[in-house]
Amino acid sequence: SAQIADLQQKLLDADNGDRARQRWDSIATILEAKCALKYLLAELVSSKVQESKLQSSLEQSQASCSDVQKMLMEERNHLTELEAEFQNQLLVQEQQHQEKVNPKSWRSQ
């Protein structure tokens, strides 16, 4: 049934394409040509406006993405610094603990 539905949709699409071609092929007068041209120009303008809006939206999204990437990089750097600081503090605490447990062994070193 899925294949049948797919084939039916393909037939409808092909039929719609044929109808559009038949409309253009059936233009017989200057008036019809002017109307068709007027329609096409309106569609062109509409497409250009939509393209402009989409381009603007894309540029805004790219700028936002760039800002987020920059912020992410800064946070990663900060996290790396914190991790290094934590490791350093852990090492100092381990040394202090060892000094308390074995005070003689640290003095001889």
Contacts in CASP RR format, 6 or more apart in sequence:
PFRMAT RR
TARGET T0000
AUTHOR 0000-0000-0000
METHOD contacts of the structure
MODEL  1
SAQIADLQQKLLDADNGDRARQRWDSIATILEAKCALKYLLAELVSSKVQ
ESKLQSSLEQSQASCSDVQKMLMEERNHLTELEAEFQNQLLVQEQQHQEK
VNPKSWRSQ
24 36 0 8 1.000
27 33 0 8 1.000
27 36 0 8 1.000
95 106 0 8 1.000
98 105 0 8 1.000
98 106 0 8 1.000
99 106 0 8 1.000
END
